[in-house]
Structure formats: structure tokens, C-alpha cells
Amino acid sequence: MAANLYRFKYDEYGNTREILVYASGSAARSCSFINKGTAFSLEERRLLALEATLPPGVRNLDAQVQTSRLKVEEKSDDIEKFIFFRALLDRNVTLAHALIKNDIERYIKIIYTPTIGMAVQKYSSMFRQANGLHFYPGNIDHAEDILRRFTHRDIRVAVVTDNQGVLGIGDQGAGGIAVCLGKLMLYTQGAGIAPWHCLPISLDVGTDNEKLLADPQYLGWRHNRLSGEEYLSFVGRFVRAFRNVFPNALCQWEDFSQQNAFSIRDAFVDEVISFNDDIQGTGAVALAAILAAMKIKGEKLTEQRFLINGAGAGGVGIGEQLQRALILEGLTARQALDAIFMIDSQGLITNIRDPRLYKRKFAKDKKKFPWVATIDRVDIPEIIRQAGITVLLGTTGQDFFFRVEAVDALKQNTDRPVILPLFHHISTPQTFCRNMQKWLEAGVLVATGNPCGPAAGEESFVISQCNNALVFPGVGLGVLVSGAREVLPEFFTAAAQAIAEMMSPEELAQGKLMPPIANIGQVGKKVALAVAMTAVRHGVSRPCVYSDFQHENDEARMKKLIDRIRWEPEYLPLVPM
């Protein structure tokens, strides 16, 4: 077993200092945490019985990165590049992360969105090596024993999915774990959480995707999805096992269906340190962009009216975060809700019908807003005019929502509208990006969910990206270093404010609403500190169990701990045992 091959040694801050190696020869090279490939020194080769198994030349990490860059560019398409990165991570995790860090703005499109959508759909046919854990009814009763096999890795963050609401493309069965793998790579890049401290987990409760069930290559549990009490019992058994084995680790819920996303988040909030990125991370990144837009406009958040297209986890998460921010700026809870309008698959959400519980508070009262009773519920321009909308957000892949008629209606309410198309395409259409560029040039403040840039040969332009990767790594790191015993909603408000405050006057003057993804490490540290000190102020901080150096609820010490606990992709000293 891998646990017998190595052991990590830590410094006083909880960062990995060296690896004690109990293996030799091919066994040492087979472990991605130990393997250095051609970077093994001549002395390491001698001590680990690797002499003659490698050519005599020694390449350092920088040289390996440059060689690997060339290999990536040789690949014919993005999915082939994705396969290359996954294979490299399985072989040499340090080199893989050094390569990603070398040009994260380019490679995030490969390891995460939009390419990850295709990888999810091809998961079974592309399967090469097991990554993470797959719990299903056949093994869930042994979950605690299975998790204990990973205690030697000191698991600090797990990303957990039930595979039902994957990236806007729906039920993807066992393939959803690919998103967990992508998110954890970003935890390493943005928060410096070493790969060995990360664990992707799939809760395979079946699938209702008939195409997958009929596919002879499908690797998941061939059964229709569990539901009701059966489903909740399954998740509950996992939560109890995880809490017992890793009581101080963070559990990030990922890609649950709309209804389950809220019920799972709320049902287990007191049992495991957890949050849902689709709800809370999306809400925070949208709020960060809007706060930056307010700086540009010189206006208050309380002066805006918001229309959100999409009442799933992301849309409702944005609504919840906006409500909280508006209350902080002086509105009552009712006044805040009155400023937020939301559209689902049936149109504008009103009390004329009975929407699901998780989105019911955003339903507009026909007595207070009499126009909702007469308007066509999908007449977007008219809704914008009637409600006085100044900020338009979309979490579903409906491009029409941001067409000229809608933006023209916005311009009747404000000189500089804010539009945030946050939905994910499997591949980003260049026509959509060119449309966003036109709005940007017309003075509209724009940020998109997927990366958006010019096609080859077109004039360069920059559109800010509202990527959750700017939020969740820092939130996670802030929770871990502060020892927070729970994840508070206030953490995400603090994260949004920290991100908005990072925008320079020069960037704001250019209409930019978010820091570039290239700055994910710096953003992660800022967000972590904001979250950690929020935990202190709200009385939920504890000593950090991963470090001998303690923050003592002091901001300077907290910042020092955040800086020092972060792992960087550099080869660690190997100590043969």
C-alpha cells in the first residue's frame, strides 16, 4: 500500500518539509508524490536504487516544465491536453502543478472549465487510473474503514459530489468525480494545499441518465438514483464516517441537484465543516464583481435592482449573498429581497404560483408589484423596465437573456449597466465572446463565467472572468488556518469584499471587475485572511490543528500562518529509510 512507501515530515507551520521514503527502485518511482523523473539527483538515484533506470542526464524542475509545455502544445485538442495533465498528475504531481502554475491562465481552461465538461462526459471511456473514492450502496457501510486508509495523508480538504447537477449538463453518474479532481487542483494552486492533503469523493447513488445506463463502458453503479429517505440515509452514513475519520477537515459539496444542494448543505452543517461552492462560492464571486462595478460607477449597492436568470443553486446562492450584502449596507431583510428579482424555467418567480421552498423567498407579491400579474413572465426587456433593473445576471446557458433588447432596456435605467453571464458552455462560442466585447466597448460592465477572449487573428480584448476559483480555495484555507468549527455565511461576504478591494484604480478604469486568474495565489491569501479574521470576530475560531505555530486570534500571526502553511510545487528533499 502507498502508506507503506512514504511518510511526510512537517515544519512548525504544518507545511511539508521532507518525505521519508521506505520504497526503492520502481516502487519509489511509481508514487507520484515521490517521483521526480529525470530530476532525481545522482545521489538520490544511488540511495533509492534507481541507478541505470534513468538516463544519466539530470534535469531540474524548470527544465522539466519547459519540456512538458512543448508536449502539451503538441496535443491536437483540449481533451487530449486534459488527458496529458491527468497522466502527468498520476506520474509526478509536483511537476504537474509546477507546469500549471507556470501558465495557469492558459491551463485552467484545460484542467477545469470549459474542458472539464467534456472530460466528465467521457470519463468511463477515458478511464486509465483510479483517482479518489467512489462510495455506492455496495460499500457505504464500510466508508469509515475505507477513509482510514488515507489518514497517513493528513486529509485537509475533500470535494464531494453526488454527480447529479454537473456544470449545467446534468446527471453524469460516476463521471462527476472529474470536477472534484479539477477543484482540488485549484485548491493546490490557489490555497497552497498540498495534493496529498486533498481527496476527491463521489457519492454514487445511481443515475437517471438512460444513455449512461445503456452504455456498456459505463463504470458507475448501474441503478436509478436513490431518492427520499434512502438518499438522505446514504449521505448521512458518509457524513458520519468522514466526521469520525477527519473531524477537522473541510468538506466541499459539489454539483448536487438544485433541491439536494440546499437540503444537504443545511442538513449536515452542524455535523461536518462544510459548504456548497455552487451556492455560496457562486454567490460570493458574483457579489465581488458587483462590488467592483459599484466602485467604477460611484454608486451604492442599495441603489441597484437585480434580475437573476436561473433559480438553481447558483442563482439562489447569488440572491442570498446579495440579500446579505444589502442588509449590511442598511436595508431591512424585506427591502433587500424587494430589490432582487429572479426567473426560473416558468418565468418570473411570483406568489401567483407556488415555487419550491429554496427559492420561495424571492417570489414577488402581486399586491406589492401589481405589474407581475399582467406581464408576460418571459418578457425580459419589459421586466427590466418595470422593475428598474440595473444589474443583469444569468446562471443558465441562455444567450438570449443578454441580447440587445435586454441591454437597451437596462440602459434606460442606468448609464452603465452591469451584466454577468455566469453560465458554463462546454466550449465557449466565439460569437458569444464577441457580443460581450461589443457591450464592453459600449460602456457596459461585463464579467463572464467561462473565460472569454478573442479568436485567433482578432484584436485582443480582456473580459473579466467570474471564476469560483477566486473564492473557494481562499475560503478553504481561511477555515483551516483559523480552526473554524463551522463555515459561516459571513465568510463568503468577507471573501467577496476582499476580492473587490484587490482591484486597482487602473484596473477599474479599464472596466475590469475581477482579478485575473493568473493572480489566483495572491487572491487566495487575501481571501483566506479575510475569512480567518471573520471567524475570529464571530467567535468560531479555534487553534489550527495542522500547525504547531498558533494564530492566537491575532491578525499578524494569522497572516504569517497563511503564508507559511502553503505548499509550493517544488521538489521536496527525499530521505531514504
Secondary structure, DSSP 8 states (H G I E B T S, - for coil): -GGGTEEEEE-TTS-EEEEEE---THHHHT-TTT--GGGS-HHHHHHTT-TTTS-S----HHHHHHHHHHHHHHSSSHHHHHHHHHHHHHH-HHHHHHHHHHTHHHHHHHHSTTHHHHHHHTHHHH--S--SEEE-TTTGGGHHHHHHTTGGG---EEEEE-SSS-TTS---GGGGHHHHHHHHHHHHHHH---GGGEEEEEE------HHHHH-TT--S--S----HHHHHHHHHHHHHHHHHH-TTSEEEEES--HHHHHHHHHHTTTTSSEEEIIIIIHHHHHHHHHHHHHHHHT--GGG--EEEE--SHHHHHHHHHHHHHHHHTT--HHHHHHTEEEEETTEE-BTTS---HHHHTT-B-TTTSGGGGTS-TT-HHHHHHHHT--EEEE-SS-GGGGSHHHHHHHHTT-SS-EEEE----SS--HHHHHHHHHHHHTT-EEEESS-----TTS-----EE--GGGTHHHHHHHHHHHT-SS--HHHHHHHHHHHHHT--HHHHHTT--S--GGGHHHHHHHHHHHHHHHHHHTT-----TT-SS--TT-HHHHHHHHHHH---S----EEE-
